[in-house]
Each structure stands twice: as C-alpha cells, then as structure tokens.
Amino acid sequence: MTSEITLFVNPTAGRGRGAHAAQPAASALRAAGFAVRTVLGEDAADALARARAAVRDGTGALIAVGGDGMANLALQAVAGTRTPFGLVAAGTGNDFARALGLPVRDPAAAGRLIAGALKEGRVHDIDLGRVGDRWFGTVLASGLDSRVNDRGNRMRWPAGRLKYDLALLVELAAFRPLPYRITLDGGEVREVEATLVAVGNGSSYGGGMRICPGADLTDGLFDVTVVGDCSRTTLLRVFPRVYRGTHVDHPQVSVVRAARVEIAAPGVTGYADGEPLGPLPLTARCVPAAVTVIGP
C-alpha cells in the first residue's frame, strides 16, 4: 500500500466541525509517517469526482472527515474497489462511525486509530446496501422516520439527536399510517399498514436511534424493522426505547431479514445515511463485502 492517503473533507459538517477536525486528523496521520493529501471540492459532485480520481490514481486509503452524509459520499467512490475506507466522525449523527466502532468527535483519536490500523493491516470487509447505483452504509428510512429526517435536516437548532426528537413531535401531529407493499427476496408481496419501514445494513440512524438493533455489517442481510399501525400515544411511549433498541419487543414492531427488499408506499421519500434517495417504490440489495474499512 502506498504511504500517500487522501483526506476527503466536508468543511461544513457539524456546524464547521469538519474543517476543525481535518487538521488534528492529518497531524496524527503525518506523525505516523503518511503523506496526506486533502480533497475538498466546490460542491458534492465536484468533491466526489475528485475522490474517485484519487481512488483511481491509487491512493493508499480514502479517509472521510465529516458526518454520515460525507461518509455516504465517500462510499460512492470506494465501494467495489479495494481502497481502504476510514472515517473521522465530525458530524451531527455519526451513526456509521458508531457502527464501525470508531471514535466520535475526537479527530485526533480517530487519526491515530486509523494510522495504527493501516500500519498493522487492520482492515476488514463489510456489506453495503445499494439502491440503483447509490450505496449506503447504515439505514434506508421510509415513512415517519424519513419525514422526521427531512425536517431534522432542515433544522438549525437544537443540535445533535435532540433535533430529531423535536422533529418527531412536529411530524406526529399530522402523520397517519401508510399502506406499504413489501417484498423480501423476490417472494410473496406483504401488504401492511405501517408507520415506518427501516432497512438496516447498520443498526442506527438519527444520532444513535437503534432502529435495527440486531443488524450485522457482515452477514449479507438487511434487518428490516416494520413499525405497524400505532397511535400517537403508543409511538410517544415506545419511541424512547429506540435508543436502547428495545422497541423491537413491542407487539406492533416486527423484524425480518432479507438480502433484497422492495418497498412501496404513496407519498414517501426514501433516505439512506440521512441522504434522500428519491420517492418509493425503491429496491435495496445487500452487497456482501462491498467495501474495505479501516477498523479498531
């Protein structure tokens, strides 16, 4: 592996934490003997083109600095290649970093961990989800959660997961369960009234909401969490349990596993890694060993 690695930086992540995180991460990597090149880009499309060029030119690793959105953008460059992927988490949610067992909002520690792992060859393959030509690492959200995601992403206050809690309360005021059509691995179509359907490669979204608590990044399967037709009172009572992952014990919540999931519902936008994918229907495939990650 070449000693030159690429930092892929979102300077606006986490209200500017991305820019501040890049320097201590780069310093830790340089102190370990790596040559560090930084990629910014004028916008997301330009940044992705530059990241893909770095991968194509043989960079030793692509290290994203930012939040889940930046991690998602980086995955579009490294998925399906053998270029190791690392993450210096400096965003709001940082769910992908949690799934990988990486430090959150401690860029120096993340830089040291990544440097040590690269030197010692501590890399491993994980699965990714794919919808069309878009890859994702954590959860595909649809229904109430995607509407909360939409509202939370527009909010500037409060910070962190509290914004999603507030967005949930606002969205609940007008939300009604939706008629879903769910097809698992090309089998029988299931028609259900549901509050949300979450397709998890990783376990959490929204800054630690463990919506798919049993999801495994290496088993070649999604965990699909279906929250059925619940009253607002029930949702408000069950919702706090999502941070512990114990909501799956509620009788209105079911979890199934599948490698290919087709979901359809009217008027719903799908989000993956907090980024909009487009309106349902969508088909997600779990692709085994799709990316090599730098791990603890």
HURA-V67275 format. One record per residue. N is the residue number from 0. BURIAL is I if it has 9 or more other C-alpha atoms within 8 Angstrom, else O. Layout:
# HURA-V67275
n | burial
N | BURIAL
N | BURIAL
This chain:
# HURA-V67275
n | burial
0 | O
1 | O
2 | O
3 | I
4 | I
5 | I
6 | I
7 | I
8 | I
9 | I
10 | I
11 | I
12 | I
13 | I
14 | O
15 | I
16 | I
17 | I
18 | I
19 | I
20 | I
21 | I
22 | O
23 | I
24 | I
25 | I
26 | I
27 | I
28 | I
29 | I
30 | O
31 | I
32 | O
33 | I
34 | I
35 | I
36 | O
37 | O
38 | I
39 | I
40 | I
41 | O
42 | O
43 | O
44 | O
45 | I
46 | I
47 | I
48 | O
49 | I
50 | I
51 | I
52 | O
53 | I
54 | I
55 | O
56 | O
57 | O
58 | I
59 | I
60 | I
61 | I
62 | I
63 | I
64 | I
65 | I
66 | I
67 | I
68 | I
69 | I
70 | I
71 | I
72 | I
73 | I
74 | I
75 | I
76 | I
77 | I
78 | I
79 | O
80 | O
81 | O
82 | I
83 | I
84 | I
85 | I
86 | I
87 | I
88 | I
89 | I
90 | I
91 | I
92 | I
93 | I
94 | I
95 | I
96 | I
97 | I
98 | I
99 | O
100 | O
101 | I
102 | I
103 | I
104 | I
105 | I
106 | I
107 | I
108 | I
109 | I
110 | I
111 | I
112 | I
113 | I
114 | I
115 | I
116 | I
117 | I
118 | O
119 | O
120 | O
121 | I
122 | I
123 | O
124 | I
125 | I
126 | I
127 | I
128 | I
129 | I
130 | I
131 | O
132 | O
133 | O
134 | I
135 | I
136 | I
137 | I
138 | I
139 | I
140 | I
141 | I
142 | I
143 | I
144 | I
145 | I
146 | I
147 | I
148 | I
149 | O
150 | I
151 | I
152 | O
153 | O
154 | O
155 | O
156 | O
157 | O
158 | O
159 | I
160 | I
161 | O
162 | I
163 | I
164 | O
165 | O
166 | I
167 | I
168 | O
169 | O
170 | I
171 | I
172 | O
173 | O
174 | O
175 | O
176 | I
177 | I
178 | I
179 | I
180 | I
181 | I
182 | I
183 | I
184 | O
185 | O
186 | O
187 | O
188 | O
189 | O
190 | O
191 | I
192 | I
193 | I
194 | I
195 | I
196 | I
197 | I
198 | I
199 | I
200 | I
201 | I
202 | I
203 | I
204 | I
205 | I
206 | I
207 | I
208 | I
209 | I
210 | I
211 | I
212 | O
213 | O
214 | I
215 | I
216 | I
217 | I
218 | O
219 | I
220 | I
221 | I
222 | I
223 | I
224 | I
225 | I
226 | I
227 | I
228 | I
229 | I
230 | O
231 | O
232 | O
233 | O
234 | I
235 | O
236 | O
237 | I
238 | O
239 | O
240 | I
241 | I
242 | I
243 | I
244 | I
245 | I
246 | I
247 | I
248 | O
249 | O
250 | O
251 | O
252 | I
253 | I
254 | I
255 | O
256 | O
257 | I
258 | I
259 | I
260 | I
261 | I
262 | I
263 | I
264 | I
265 | O
266 | O
267 | I
268 | I
269 | I
270 | I
271 | I
272 | I
273 | I
274 | O
275 | O
276 | I
277 | O
278 | I
279 | I
280 | O
281 | I
282 | I
283 | I
284 | I
285 | I
286 | I
287 | I
288 | I
289 | I
290 | I
291 | I
292 | I
293 | I
294 | I
295 | O
